[in-house]
């Protein structure tokens, strides 16, 4: 509560000069005990990011070591590369993409349509997260949707909806934004 009062005093000093800024700051200041608790929990989690990163890196290192031991078994290598892609997905997109490429290569060596589709969908997911919309559409275009296993269809159409939604959001031309929104609705 002391922090809130202190912040309000500072803001009131600048109220005549920065009325809009003061309004925005006051709106952003937590006023209830519940909001303060949530803010404290958030700050605590932010302070622990290095611990979370360390745990993530240990998990990744363990998977990489296991991958080195599984040189001959293609399906095990496929699964480990896929796990590494998933571990890296929100942590390091370049690494996630590299493991995705390896996953696709292994799926092609295995000649498994479901695994190839899964690998392309994972690469597409990483690509759309990185803002690579054209590349995402190109990759998704290599999949024959009639051959996609039923359990992957929702991911396939969800990615198409997501890429068009994001394209609509970032388009500066209304003509394209409307077109992309319509396509996103079709796929979602």
CORDABEL-V124827 format. One record per run of one state. SS is the DSSP state (h for helix, s for strand, l for the rest). FROM is the first residue (numbers start at 1). TO is the last residue. If there is no record, write none. Layout:
# CORDABEL-V124827
ss = {SS	SS}
from = {FROM	FROM}
to = {TO	TO}
This chain:
# CORDABEL-V124827
ss = {l	h	l	h	l	h	l	h	l	h	l	h	l	h	l	h	l	h	l	h	l	h	l}
from = {1	2	14	19	29	33	48	49	70	74	89	93	111	113	130	133	142	145	148	150	171	174	188}
to = {1	13	18	28	32	47	48	69	73	88	92	110	112	129	132	141	144	147	149	170	173	187	188}
